[in-house]
Amino acid sequence: MPEPLYLPWGTVTPEFWAAPEPGIASPPSGLTPAALRAGLVKVAGIAGDGHLSDAAALAARIDRDATAEFGELDLLTIQVREVRGYLAALAGDHSSGLSWYLHAAQLRVAVQGPGHPDVEAATRRAYSLWRAVPPEPDRQRLGAALLTVATDIHGPDSPLVRHIRGRLYDFAVPLPEGRLPGDRVGAETSSPPGRGADEPADGAR
C-alpha cells in the first residue's frame, strides 16, 4: 500500500492560508498583515485552479515583501515560507518543499523557542512531507537532513526524533518478505497495542 500523503495542516482549509498575528513587534506601515493575508488567499486560489508555478511566483513576491517589512524572524514571514514549501511539495519538488519546511522550523525555534508546540508541529509537517517522498534516490538523503534538523531542535532522545530515526532505518534496511516498514522485531521497538505502525510513541507523529 502506498504511503499516504499527510498534508501539512491535516486538511488544507482557508485558515491554512491565513497568516497568524505578527510574532515580535508591530508591523511597519508598508505591507500590513491584512494585505499579506489577502495575498495568500490569492495564492490559494491560483493554486486551487492548478496554476502552481504562478502561485509559487506570487508567494515568492509576498515572501520578499514580508521579509522587507517584518524581517525574517517574524511569524508572518515564517508562515509565507511554509506556504512556499507546501506549494513546492504540491508541484512534486519534494527536496525544495522539505528544505522550506526545515528552514521555517529553525526560524520558529529562534522566534518561539524549541519547546513551543508550534515548533514541534512544524517538525511534524516536515516529517509528513518526507514520508510522501518517492523512494530512491532522494528519500534517504532528505531523511538524513530531516533527522539532523530535528535532532538539533528537539534533542536526540525526544520521541519525535527517535521515531524519525526508526523510520529512516526501516527505509534503509531491506525488509523480509511480507513485512512492511514499521513492523519491527522486539518489544522495545514494536508499536504499542492500539497504536498504528507509523504513529510515533508518546504522541510524536
C-alpha positions in Angstrom: 0.0 0.0 0.0 1.5 3.4 -0.9 2.4 5.8 1.8 -0.4 8.3 2.4 0.2 12.0 1.8 -0.2 13.8 5.1 -1.0 17.4 4.3 0.9 19.9 6.4 -2.2 21.2 8.3 -4.0 17.8 8.1 -6.7 19.2 5.8 -6.0 22.3 3.9 -8.6 24.9 4.8 -8.9 28.6 4.3 -7.3 29.0 7.7 -4.1 27.4 6.4 -3.5 30.4 4.1 -4.3 33.0 6.7 -1.1 34.2 8.4 -1.0 34.5 12.2 -0.6 37.7 14.0 3.0 39.0 13.9 5.2 37.3 16.5 7.6 40.0 17.6 6.7 43.7 17.0 4.1 45.9 15.4 4.4 45.7 11.6 5.8 48.7 9.7 3.5 50.9 7.7 4.1 49.2 4.3 2.8 45.6 3.9 0.1 45.0 6.6 -1.0 41.7 8.0 -4.3 42.1 6.2 -2.6 42.7 2.9 -0.4 39.7 3.4 -3.5 37.5 4.2 -5.2 38.8 1.1 -2.1 37.9 -0.9 -2.1 34.4 0.5 -5.8 34.0 -0.3 -5.0 34.9 -3.9 -2.1 32.4 -3.9 -4.5 29.7 -2.6 -7.0 30.5 -5.4 -4.3 30.3 -8.1 -3.0 27.0 -6.7 -6.5 25.7 -6.5 -7.0 26.4 -10.2 -4.0 24.2 -10.9 -1.5 27.0 -11.8 1.1 26.0 -9.3 4.0 27.9 -10.9 2.0 31.2 -10.9 1.1 30.6 -7.3 4.7 29.9 -6.4 5.8 33.1 -8.1 3.3 35.2 -6.3 4.2 33.5 -2.9 7.9 34.4 -3.7 6.9 38.1 -4.1 4.9 38.1 -0.9 7.9 36.5 0.9 10.2 39.2 -0.5 7.8 42.0 0.7 7.2 40.3 4.1 10.9 39.9 4.7 11.5 43.6 3.9 8.7 44.8 6.1 8.7 42.4 9.1 12.1 40.8 8.9 12.9 37.1 8.7 12.3 36.4 12.3 8.6 37.1 12.4 5.7 34.6 12.3 4.2 36.3 9.3 7.3 35.8 7.2 7.7 32.2 8.5 4.1 31.4 7.5 4.7 32.6 4.0 7.8 30.4 3.7 5.8 27.4 4.9 3.3 28.1 2.2 6.2 28.2 -0.3 7.3 24.8 0.9 3.7 23.4 0.6 3.5 24.7 -3.0 6.8 23.2 -3.9 5.6 19.8 -2.5 2.3 20.1 -4.4 4.4 20.6 -7.6 6.4 17.5 -6.9 9.6 19.2 -5.8 10.0 17.4 -2.5 13.5 18.5 -2.0 12.7 22.2 -2.1 9.5 21.6 -0.1 11.3 19.9 2.7 14.1 22.5 2.7 11.5 25.2 3.1 9.8 23.3 6.0 13.1 22.7 7.8 14.1 26.3 7.3 10.8 27.5 8.7 11.1 25.1 11.7 14.5 26.6 12.5 13.2 30.1 12.3 10.3 29.2 14.6 12.9 28.0 17.2 14.5 31.4 17.1 11.2 33.2 17.5 9.2 30.8 19.7 11.8 28.6 21.4 12.4 24.9 21.0 9.7 23.9 23.5 6.9 25.7 21.8 4.1 23.4 20.4 4.3 25.2 17.0 7.9 24.2 16.7 7.1 20.6 17.2 4.2 20.9 14.8 6.5 22.4 12.2 8.8 19.4 12.6 5.9 17.0 12.2 4.9 18.8 9.0 8.4 18.3 7.7 8.3 14.6 8.7 4.9 14.1 7.0 6.3 15.7 3.8 9.3 13.4 3.9 7.0 10.4 4.2 5.5 11.4 0.9 8.8 11.5 -0.9 9.1 8.7 -3.5 11.8 6.0 -3.0 15.4 6.4 -4.0 17.4 8.4 -4.7 16.1 11.3 -2.6 14.3 9.7 0.3 17.4 8.7 2.3 19.3 12.0 1.6 16.3 14.1 2.6 15.6 11.9 5.6 19.1 12.5 6.9 18.6 16.3 6.6 15.3 16.0 8.4 16.9 13.9 11.2 19.8 16.4 11.6 17.5 19.4 12.0 15.0 17.6 14.2 17.8 16.4 16.5 19.2 20.0 16.7 15.8 21.3 17.7 14.4 18.6 19.9 17.4 16.6 21.1 18.5 13.1 20.2 16.3 11.3 22.7 13.0 13.1 22.0 10.1 10.7 21.0 9.8 12.5 17.7 13.5 12.2 16.8 13.5 8.5 17.9 10.6 7.9 15.6 12.2 9.6 12.6 15.4 7.7 13.2 13.4 4.4 13.3 11.7 5.3 10.0 15.0 6.1 8.3 16.2 2.7 9.5 13.1 1.0 8.1 13.6 2.5 4.7 17.3 1.9 4.6 17.3 -1.8 5.5 15.6 -4.3 3.2 12.7 -6.0 5.0 11.8 -9.7 4.9 9.1 -10.6 2.5 5.6 -10.0 3.9 6.8 -7.2 6.3 6.0 -3.5 6.0 8.0 -0.5 7.1 7.3 0.0 10.8 6.9 -3.8 11.5 9.9 -4.3 13.8 11.1 -7.2 15.8 11.5 -6.9 19.6 9.4 -5.4 22.4 11.5 -2.2 22.6 10.8 -1.1 19.1 7.4 -2.6 18.3 4.4 -0.3 18.3 2.3 -0.4 21.5 -1.1 -2.2 21.2 -3.7 0.0 19.7 -1.2 2.3 18.0 -0.7 2.5 14.3 2.6 1.1 12.9 3.7 4.5 11.9 2.3 6.5 14.8 5.2 7.9 16.9 5.2 6.8 20.6 4.1 9.3 23.2 2.1 11.2 20.6 5.2 12.2 18.5 3.7 11.8 15.0 
